[in-house]
Amino acid sequence: MESYVCTVCGYVYNQQDGDPENGIEQGTAFVDVPNNWVCPICGVTKEYFEKAGNN
């Protein structure tokens, strides 16, 4: 599964893991993450995430 990296703090959103602590279930594709979701580390929006290069 794909991963996306926050370009501000380096947090990695892994689609397999999701972000259950913030309401994103395991297996949720990044494209399906709501636009109002923010990085759990630094608080930036999805637009600051890039697809990880090793996928």
All heavy atoms as TSV, in Angstrom:
chain	resi	resn	atom	element	x	y	z
A	1	MET	N	N	0.842	-1.193	0.000
A	1	MET	CA	C	0.000	0.000	0.000
A	1	MET	C	C	0.878	1.245	0.000
A	1	MET	O	O	2.014	1.212	0.445
A	1	MET	CB	C	-0.923	0.016	1.212
A	1	MET	CG	C	-1.948	-1.094	1.225
A	1	MET	SD	S	-3.219	-0.790	2.456
A	1	MET	CE	C	-4.623	-0.786	1.382
A	2	GLU	N	N	0.307	2.318	-0.471
A	2	GLU	CA	C	1.062	3.556	-0.610
A	2	GLU	C	C	1.198	4.305	0.712
A	2	GLU	O	O	0.380	4.165	1.614
A	2	GLU	CB	C	0.375	4.458	-1.627
A	2	GLU	CG	C	0.349	3.870	-3.014
A	2	GLU	CD	C	-0.380	4.750	-4.009
A	2	GLU	OE1	O	-1.193	5.599	-3.601
A	2	GLU	OE2	O	-0.134	4.576	-5.201
A	3	SER	N	N	2.240	5.132	0.771
A	3	SER	CA	C	2.479	6.002	1.909
A	3	SER	C	C	2.653	7.425	1.394
A	3	SER	O	O	3.093	7.634	0.263
A	3	SER	CB	C	3.745	5.585	2.654
A	3	SER	OG	O	3.610	4.292	3.179
A	4	TYR	N	N	2.320	8.373	2.236
A	4	TYR	CA	C	2.463	9.791	1.915
A	4	TYR	C	C	3.191	10.465	3.055
A	4	TYR	O	O	2.920	10.191	4.230
A	4	TYR	CB	C	1.088	10.428	1.692
A	4	TYR	CG	C	0.459	9.944	0.411
A	4	TYR	CD1	C	-0.163	8.708	0.334
A	4	TYR	CD2	C	0.528	10.709	-0.738
A	4	TYR	CE1	C	-0.708	8.236	-0.849
A	4	TYR	CE2	C	-0.017	10.255	-1.936
A	4	TYR	CZ	C	-0.629	9.024	-1.979
A	4	TYR	OH	O	-1.163	8.573	-3.155
A	5	VAL	N	N	4.122	11.361	2.711
A	5	VAL	CA	C	4.979	12.001	3.696
A	5	VAL	C	C	4.643	13.481	3.804
A	5	VAL	O	O	4.519	14.178	2.795
A	5	VAL	CB	C	6.468	11.840	3.299
A	5	VAL	CG1	C	7.371	12.526	4.305
A	5	VAL	CG2	C	6.823	10.384	3.148
A	6	CYS	N	N	4.532	13.954	5.045
A	6	CYS	CA	C	4.331	15.382	5.291
A	6	CYS	C	C	5.638	16.100	4.973
A	6	CYS	O	O	6.691	15.759	5.521
A	6	CYS	CB	C	3.939	15.615	6.744
A	6	CYS	SG	S	3.762	17.359	7.163
A	7	THR	N	N	5.587	17.068	4.071
A	7	THR	CA	C	6.794	17.785	3.675
A	7	THR	C	C	7.244	18.787	4.721
A	7	THR	O	O	8.336	19.335	4.617
A	7	THR	CB	C	6.580	18.502	2.333
A	7	THR	OG1	O	5.506	19.429	2.466
A	7	THR	CG2	C	6.281	17.516	1.219
A	8	VAL	N	N	6.427	19.013	5.740
A	8	VAL	CA	C	6.791	19.958	6.798
A	8	VAL	C	C	7.531	19.258	7.934
A	8	VAL	O	O	8.601	19.689	8.345
A	8	VAL	CB	C	5.537	20.698	7.327
A	8	VAL	CG1	C	5.875	21.582	8.514
A	8	VAL	CG2	C	4.890	21.505	6.215
A	9	CYS	N	N	6.967	18.131	8.428
A	9	CYS	CA	C	7.560	17.497	9.606
A	9	CYS	C	C	8.065	16.075	9.378
A	9	CYS	O	O	8.727	15.510	10.242
A	9	CYS	CB	C	6.559	17.496	10.762
A	9	CYS	SG	S	5.190	16.328	10.549
A	10	GLY	N	N	7.715	15.464	8.236
A	10	GLY	CA	C	8.192	14.120	7.944
A	10	GLY	C	C	7.269	13.001	8.403
A	10	GLY	O	O	7.593	11.825	8.220
A	11	TYR	N	N	6.110	13.329	8.981
A	11	TYR	CA	C	5.146	12.299	9.374
A	11	TYR	C	C	4.761	11.480	8.147
A	11	TYR	O	O	4.556	12.021	7.067
A	11	TYR	CB	C	3.892	12.940	9.988
A	11	TYR	CG	C	2.739	11.984	10.181
A	11	TYR	CD1	C	2.696	11.143	11.278
A	11	TYR	CD2	C	1.689	11.922	9.256
A	11	TYR	CE1	C	1.637	10.256	11.460
A	11	TYR	CE2	C	0.636	11.036	9.434
A	11	TYR	CZ	C	0.615	10.211	10.535
A	11	TYR	OH	O	-0.431	9.344	10.707
A	12	VAL	N	N	4.652	10.168	8.309
A	12	VAL	CA	C	4.285	9.289	7.203
A	12	VAL	C	C	2.873	8.761	7.427
A	12	VAL	O	O	2.592	8.122	8.448
A	12	VAL	CB	C	5.267	8.109	7.072
A	12	VAL	CG1	C	4.820	7.167	5.965
A	12	VAL	CG2	C	6.678	8.614	6.813
A	13	TYR	N	N	1.992	9.062	6.456
A	13	TYR	CA	C	0.654	8.467	6.458
A	13	TYR	C	C	0.741	7.185	5.654
A	13	TYR	O	O	1.002	7.212	4.459
A	13	TYR	CB	C	-0.395	9.391	5.830
A	13	TYR	CG	C	-1.749	8.718	5.734
A	13	TYR	CD1	C	-2.583	8.671	6.833
A	13	TYR	CD2	C	-2.150	8.072	4.568
A	13	TYR	CE1	C	-3.799	8.013	6.768
A	13	TYR	CE2	C	-3.356	7.409	4.487
A	13	TYR	CZ	C	-4.182	7.376	5.592
A	13	TYR	OH	O	-5.372	6.715	5.526
A	14	ASN	N	N	0.526	6.075	6.316
A	14	ASN	CA	C	0.553	4.767	5.672
A	14	ASN	C	C	-0.893	4.318	5.505
A	14	ASN	O	O	-1.622	4.192	6.483
A	14	ASN	CB	C	1.330	3.781	6.545
A	14	ASN	CG	C	1.471	2.416	5.907
A	14	ASN	OD1	O	0.521	1.869	5.369
A	14	ASN	ND2	N	2.665	1.878	5.976
A	15	GLN	N	N	-1.316	4.088	4.269
A	15	GLN	CA	C	-2.702	3.709	3.998
A	15	GLN	C	C	-3.100	2.438	4.742
A	15	GLN	O	O	-4.245	2.302	5.167
A	15	GLN	CB	C	-2.930	3.532	2.496
A	15	GLN	CG	C	-2.825	4.830	1.758
A	15	GLN	CD	C	-3.063	4.708	0.263
A	15	GLN	OE1	O	-3.214	5.707	-0.384
A	15	GLN	NE2	N	-3.100	3.535	-0.301
A	16	GLN	N	N	-2.193	1.512	4.913
A	16	GLN	CA	C	-2.496	0.267	5.617
A	16	GLN	C	C	-2.857	0.548	7.073
A	16	GLN	O	O	-3.759	-0.067	7.621
A	16	GLN	CB	C	-1.296	-0.675	5.552
A	16	GLN	CG	C	-1.535	-2.018	6.219
A	16	GLN	CD	C	-0.371	-2.966	6.041
A	16	GLN	OE1	O	0.532	-2.724	5.250
A	16	GLN	NE2	N	-0.372	-4.046	6.781
A	17	ASP	N	N	-2.172	1.500	7.690
A	17	ASP	CA	C	-2.401	1.810	9.101
A	17	ASP	C	C	-3.508	2.837	9.312
A	17	ASP	O	O	-4.167	2.837	10.342
A	17	ASP	CB	C	-1.120	2.355	9.737
A	17	ASP	CG	C	0.008	1.345	9.707
A	17	ASP	OD1	O	-0.270	0.120	9.680
A	17	ASP	OD2	O	1.176	1.769	9.695
A	18	GLY	N	N	-3.692	3.737	8.344
A	18	GLY	CA	C	-4.649	4.824	8.526
A	18	GLY	C	C	-4.191	5.752	9.646
A	18	GLY	O	O	-3.006	5.844	9.955
A	19	ASP	N	N	-5.142	6.408	10.264
A	19	ASP	CA	C	-4.880	7.278	11.424
A	19	ASP	C	C	-6.073	7.153	12.361
A	19	ASP	O	O	-6.853	8.077	12.535
A	19	ASP	CB	C	-4.676	8.728	10.962
A	19	ASP	CG	C	-4.322	9.667	12.103
A	19	ASP	OD1	O	-3.926	9.184	13.192
A	19	ASP	OD2	O	-4.457	10.880	11.924
A	20	PRO	N	N	-6.249	5.950	12.959
A	20	PRO	CA	C	-7.443	5.690	13.750
A	20	PRO	C	C	-7.639	6.652	14.926
A	20	PRO	O	O	-8.766	6.927	15.307
A	20	PRO	CB	C	-7.266	4.255	14.241
A	20	PRO	CG	C	-5.953	3.783	13.763
A	20	PRO	CD	C	-5.372	4.812	12.862
A	21	GLU	N	N	-6.558	7.169	15.471
A	21	GLU	CA	C	-6.674	8.113	16.582
A	21	GLU	C	C	-7.360	9.407	16.157
A	21	GLU	O	O	-7.875	10.141	16.992
A	21	GLU	CB	C	-5.298	8.414	17.174
A	21	GLU	CG	C	-4.674	7.200	17.843
A	21	GLU	CD	C	-3.273	7.470	18.345
A	21	GLU	OE1	O	-2.771	8.593	18.188
A	21	GLU	OE2	O	-2.679	6.533	18.907
A	22	ASN	N	N	-7.363	9.667	14.847
A	22	ASN	CA	C	-7.985	10.876	14.319
A	22	ASN	C	C	-9.123	10.560	13.342
A	22	ASN	O	O	-9.452	11.366	12.477
A	22	ASN	CB	C	-6.923	11.761	13.656
A	22	ASN	CG	C	-5.962	12.301	14.688
A	22	ASN	OD1	O	-6.349	13.064	15.563
A	22	ASN	ND2	N	-4.710	11.881	14.631
A	23	GLY	N	N	-9.712	9.368	13.486
A	23	GLY	CA	C	-10.910	9.017	12.745
A	23	GLY	C	C	-10.712	8.439	11.359
A	23	GLY	O	O	-11.669	8.279	10.613
A	24	ILE	N	N	-9.468	8.111	10.984
A	24	ILE	CA	C	-9.202	7.537	9.666
A	24	ILE	C	C	-8.910	6.049	9.841
A	24	ILE	O	O	-7.898	5.666	10.419
A	24	ILE	CB	C	-8.008	8.238	8.968
A	24	ILE	CG1	C	-8.166	9.754	8.982
A	24	ILE	CG2	C	-7.831	7.692	7.556
A	24	ILE	CD1	C	-9.413	10.266	8.286
A	25	GLU	N	N	-9.811	5.208	9.356
A	25	GLU	CA	C	-9.691	3.768	9.552
A	25	GLU	C	C	-8.538	3.163	8.760
A	25	GLU	O	O	-8.122	3.705	7.737
A	25	GLU	CB	C	-10.988	3.084	9.151
A	25	GLU	CG	C	-12.157	3.440	10.046
A	25	GLU	CD	C	-13.390	2.624	9.737
A	25	GLU	OE1	O	-13.265	1.528	9.146
A	25	GLU	OE2	O	-14.483	3.086	10.101
A	26	GLN	N	N	-8.060	2.032	9.237
A	26	GLN	CA	C	-7.016	1.289	8.533
A	26	GLN	C	C	-7.489	0.976	7.127
A	26	GLN	O	O	-8.653	0.693	6.906
A	26	GLN	CB	C	-6.688	-0.002	9.265
A	26	GLN	CG	C	-6.047	0.197	10.598
A	26	GLN	CD	C	-5.802	-1.121	11.313
A	26	GLN	OE1	O	-6.374	-2.162	10.970
A	26	GLN	NE2	N	-4.958	-1.090	12.320
A	27	GLY	N	N	-6.576	1.045	6.169
A	27	GLY	CA	C	-6.888	0.728	4.787
A	27	GLY	C	C	-7.470	1.885	3.994
A	27	GLY	O	O	-7.806	1.718	2.829
A	28	THR	N	N	-7.577	3.061	4.603
A	28	THR	CA	C	-8.141	4.220	3.904
A	28	THR	C	C	-7.099	4.814	2.966
A	28	THR	O	O	-6.025	5.239	3.402
A	28	THR	CB	C	-8.610	5.298	4.898
A	28	THR	OG1	O	-9.583	4.724	5.773
A	28	THR	CG2	C	-9.208	6.488	4.177
A	29	ALA	N	N	-7.419	4.830	1.673
A	29	ALA	CA	C	-6.521	5.440	0.685
A	29	ALA	C	C	-6.398	6.932	0.980
A	29	ALA	O	O	-7.352	7.569	1.438
A	29	ALA	CB	C	-7.077	5.233	-0.718
A	30	PHE	N	N	-5.220	7.485	0.731
A	30	PHE	CA	C	-4.988	8.896	1.035
A	30	PHE	C	C	-5.980	9.796	0.304
A	30	PHE	O	O	-6.455	10.784	0.855
A	30	PHE	CB	C	-3.544	9.296	0.694
A	30	PHE	CG	C	-3.161	10.629	1.241
A	30	PHE	CD1	C	-2.958	10.813	2.599
A	30	PHE	CD2	C	-2.987	11.716	0.399
A	30	PHE	CE1	C	-2.603	12.049	3.110
A	30	PHE	CE2	C	-2.630	12.950	0.902
A	30	PHE	CZ	C	-2.432	13.116	2.256
A	31	VAL	N	N	-6.333	9.441	-0.920
A	31	VAL	CA	C	-7.291	10.229	-1.694
A	31	VAL	C	C	-8.661	10.259	-1.006
A	31	VAL	O	O	-9.431	11.202	-1.182
A	31	VAL	CB	C	-7.385	9.717	-3.146
A	31	VAL	CG1	C	-8.021	8.342	-3.206
A	31	VAL	CG2	C	-8.109	10.693	-4.030
A	32	ASP	N	N	-8.963	9.246	-0.207
A	32	ASP	CA	C	-10.240	9.163	0.494
A	32	ASP	C	C	-10.219	9.789	1.888
A	32	ASP	O	O	-11.255	9.857	2.553
A	32	ASP	CB	C	-10.681	7.701	0.608
A	32	ASP	CG	C	-10.975	7.092	-0.758
A	32	ASP	OD1	O	-11.419	7.829	-1.661
A	32	ASP	OD2	O	-10.758	5.874	-0.919
A	33	VAL	N	N	-9.052	10.230	2.331
A	33	VAL	CA	C	-8.965	10.929	3.608
A	33	VAL	C	C	-9.654	12.287	3.432
A	33	VAL	O	O	-9.396	12.984	2.447
A	33	VAL	CB	C	-7.482	11.115	4.026
A	33	VAL	CG1	C	-7.362	12.009	5.241
A	33	VAL	CG2	C	-6.835	9.762	4.285
A	34	PRO	N	N	-10.532	12.666	4.351
A	34	PRO	CA	C	-11.247	13.940	4.200
A	34	PRO	C	C	-10.294	15.132	4.097
A	34	PRO	O	O	-9.211	15.136	4.697
A	34	PRO	CB	C	-12.070	14.041	5.485
A	34	PRO	CG	C	-12.164	12.651	6.010
A	34	PRO	CD	C	-10.916	11.945	5.559
A	35	ASN	N	N	-10.696	16.131	3.343
A	35	ASN	CA	C	-9.856	17.315	3.143
A	35	ASN	C	C	-9.627	18.105	4.424
A	35	ASN	O	O	-8.675	18.876	4.509
A	35	ASN	CB	C	-10.441	18.216	2.062
A	35	ASN	CG	C	-10.290	17.616	0.686
A	35	ASN	OD1	O	-9.368	16.852	0.415
A	35	ASN	ND2	N	-11.203	17.952	-0.203
A	36	ASN	N	N	-10.475	17.920	5.427
A	36	ASN	CA	C	-10.284	18.663	6.678
A	36	ASN	C	C	-9.355	17.931	7.656
A	36	ASN	O	O	-9.091	18.415	8.749
A	36	ASN	CB	C	-11.629	18.974	7.340
A	36	ASN	CG	C	-12.384	17.732	7.779
A	36	ASN	OD1	O	-12.033	16.611	7.427
A	36	ASN	ND2	N	-13.443	17.936	8.534
A	37	TRP	N	N	-8.862	16.746	7.259
A	37	TRP	CA	C	-7.882	16.033	8.080
A	37	TRP	C	C	-6.577	16.807	8.066
A	37	TRP	O	O	-6.205	17.410	7.060
A	37	TRP	CB	C	-7.670	14.622	7.513
A	37	TRP	CG	C	-6.622	13.812	8.225
A	37	TRP	CD1	C	-6.773	13.087	9.363
A	37	TRP	CD2	C	-5.265	13.625	7.823
A	37	TRP	NE1	N	-5.608	12.453	9.701
A	37	TRP	CE2	C	-4.649	12.782	8.761
A	37	TRP	CE3	C	-4.492	14.091	6.768
A	37	TRP	CZ2	C	-3.326	12.386	8.675
A	37	TRP	CZ3	C	-3.170	13.705	6.679
A	37	TRP	CH2	C	-2.593	12.856	7.623
A	38	VAL	N	N	-5.873	16.808	9.196
A	38	VAL	CA	C	-4.579	17.484	9.274
A	38	VAL	C	C	-3.529	16.523	9.807
A	38	VAL	O	O	-3.848	15.537	10.479
A	38	VAL	CB	C	-4.638	18.749	10.166
A	38	VAL	CG1	C	-5.567	19.794	9.555
A	38	VAL	CG2	C	-5.051	18.416	11.580
A	39	CYS	N	N	-2.289	16.824	9.513
A	39	CYS	CA	C	-1.168	16.035	10.005
A	39	CYS	C	C	-1.245	15.978	11.537
A	39	CYS	O	O	-1.338	17.016	12.193
A	39	CYS	CB	C	0.148	16.677	9.562
A	39	CYS	SG	S	1.611	15.839	10.223
A	40	PRO	N	N	-1.218	14.771	12.106
A	40	PRO	CA	C	-1.326	14.654	13.557
A	40	PRO	C	C	-0.109	15.179	14.315
A	40	PRO	O	O	-0.177	15.381	15.517
A	40	PRO	CB	C	-1.511	13.154	13.792
A	40	PRO	CG	C	-1.044	12.498	12.556
A	40	PRO	CD	C	-1.199	13.472	11.444
A	41	ILE	N	N	0.974	15.452	13.614
A	41	ILE	CA	C	2.175	15.968	14.269
A	41	ILE	C	C	2.239	17.496	14.209
A	41	ILE	O	O	2.378	18.164	15.229
A	41	ILE	CB	C	3.456	15.372	13.645
A	41	ILE	CG1	C	3.430	13.840	13.704
A	41	ILE	CG2	C	4.714	15.937	14.313
A	41	ILE	CD1	C	3.376	13.239	15.089
A	42	CYS	N	N	2.106	18.056	13.001
A	42	CYS	CA	C	2.322	19.501	12.861
A	42	CYS	C	C	1.071	20.291	12.469
A	42	CYS	O	O	1.096	21.511	12.471
A	42	CYS	CB	C	3.460	19.795	11.891
A	42	CYS	SG	S	3.078	19.385	10.171
A	43	GLY	N	N	-0.013	19.601	12.101
A	43	GLY	CA	C	-1.277	20.280	11.854
A	43	GLY	C	C	-1.494	20.857	10.467
A	43	GLY	O	O	-2.489	21.555	10.254
A	44	VAL	N	N	-0.622	20.557	9.512
A	44	VAL	CA	C	-0.839	21.071	8.155
A	44	VAL	C	C	-1.851	20.201	7.416
A	44	VAL	O	O	-2.111	19.064	7.789
A	44	VAL	CB	C	0.478	21.173	7.334
A	44	VAL	CG1	C	1.436	22.152	7.986
A	44	VAL	CG2	C	1.119	19.820	7.131
A	45	THR	N	N	-2.422	20.738	6.350
A	45	THR	CA	C	-3.442	20.030	5.583
A	45	THR	C	C	-2.818	19.059	4.584
A	45	THR	O	O	-1.604	19.036	4.373
A	45	THR	CB	C	-4.327	21.042	4.841
A	45	THR	OG1	O	-3.506	21.837	3.994
A	45	THR	CG2	C	-5.078	21.939	5.822
A	46	LYS	N	N	-3.696	18.282	3.933
A	46	LYS	CA	C	-3.260	17.253	2.984
A	46	LYS	C	C	-2.398	17.798	1.848
A	46	LYS	O	O	-1.582	17.069	1.295
A	46	LYS	CB	C	-4.479	16.578	2.364
A	46	LYS	CG	C	-5.185	15.598	3.257
A	46	LYS	CD	C	-6.442	15.030	2.604
A	46	LYS	CE	C	-6.161	14.307	1.331
A	46	LYS	NZ	N	-7.358	13.679	0.735
A	47	GLU	N	N	-2.571	19.055	1.494
A	47	GLU	CA	C	-1.810	19.607	0.362
A	47	GLU	C	C	-0.314	19.612	0.620
A	47	GLU	O	O	0.474	19.753	-0.312
A	47	GLU	CB	C	-2.309	21.005	0.017
A	47	GLU	CG	C	-2.043	22.039	1.072
A	47	GLU	CD	C	-2.690	23.383	0.783
A	47	GLU	OE1	O	-3.620	23.447	-0.029
A	47	GLU	OE2	O	-2.231	24.364	1.373
A	48	TYR	N	N	0.107	19.445	1.855
A	48	TYR	CA	C	1.534	19.430	2.184
A	48	TYR	C	C	2.118	18.021	2.205
A	48	TYR	O	O	3.259	17.825	2.611
A	48	TYR	CB	C	1.772	20.098	3.548
A	48	TYR	CG	C	1.543	21.580	3.487
A	48	TYR	CD1	C	0.309	22.119	3.812
A	48	TYR	CD2	C	2.559	22.443	3.109
A	48	TYR	CE1	C	0.090	23.488	3.743
A	48	TYR	CE2	C	2.356	23.812	3.041
A	48	TYR	CZ	C	1.121	24.320	3.364
A	48	TYR	OH	O	0.901	25.673	3.297
A	49	PHE	N	N	1.354	17.038	1.755
A	49	PHE	CA	C	1.815	15.660	1.697
A	49	PHE	C	C	2.190	15.282	0.271
A	49	PHE	O	O	1.552	15.715	-0.678
A	49	PHE	CB	C	0.720	14.716	2.202
A	49	PHE	CG	C	0.637	14.635	3.708
A	49	PHE	CD1	C	0.106	15.673	4.436
A	49	PHE	CD2	C	1.093	13.524	4.387
A	49	PHE	CE1	C	0.016	15.616	5.816
A	49	PHE	CE2	C	1.023	13.437	5.757
A	49	PHE	CZ	C	0.472	14.493	6.473
A	50	GLU	N	N	3.233	14.472	0.162
A	50	GLU	CA	C	3.667	13.947	-1.132
A	50	GLU	C	C	3.768	12.435	-1.035
A	50	GLU	O	O	4.097	11.893	0.012
A	50	GLU	CB	C	5.045	14.499	-1.506
A	50	GLU	CG	C	5.062	15.975	-1.770
A	50	GLU	CD	C	6.437	16.485	-2.162
A	50	GLU	OE1	O	7.430	15.734	-2.008
A	50	GLU	OE2	O	6.518	17.633	-2.595
A	51	LYS	N	N	3.506	11.790	-2.154
A	51	LYS	CA	C	3.627	10.331	-2.201
A	51	LYS	C	C	5.081	9.947	-1.918
A	51	LYS	O	O	6.003	10.532	-2.477
A	51	LYS	CB	C	3.196	9.818	-3.576
A	51	LYS	CG	C	3.133	8.321	-3.659
A	51	LYS	CD	C	2.566	7.897	-4.996
A	51	LYS	CE	C	2.527	6.403	-5.115
A	51	LYS	NZ	N	2.011	5.960	-6.403
A	52	ALA	N	N	5.253	8.973	-1.040
A	52	ALA	CA	C	6.598	8.505	-0.703
A	52	ALA	C	C	7.221	7.838	-1.918
A	52	ALA	O	O	6.542	7.146	-2.681
A	52	ALA	CB	C	6.550	7.543	0.470
A	53	GLY	N	N	8.498	7.996	-2.097
A	53	GLY	CA	C	9.182	7.508	-3.275
A	53	GLY	C	C	9.440	6.036	-3.321
A	53	GLY	O	O	9.775	5.495	-4.351
A	54	ASN	N	N	9.253	5.321	-2.222
A	54	ASN	CA	C	9.600	3.905	-2.199
A	54	ASN	C	C	8.401	2.994	-2.378
A	54	ASN	O	O	8.405	1.859	-1.945
A	54	ASN	CB	C	10.329	3.554	-0.894
A	54	ASN	CG	C	9.463	3.803	0.327
A	54	ASN	OD1	O	8.393	4.395	0.237
A	54	ASN	ND2	N	9.942	3.369	1.473
A	55	ASN	N	N	7.335	3.481	-3.022
A	55	ASN	CA	C	6.138	2.655	-3.187
A	55	ASN	C	C	5.967	2.249	-4.617
A	55	ASN	O	O	5.923	2.911	-5.526
A	55	ASN	CB	C	4.906	3.410	-2.717
A	55	ASN	CG	C	4.940	3.593	-1.223
A	55	ASN	OD1	O	5.087	2.631	-0.504
A	55	ASN	ND2	N	4.835	4.798	-0.780
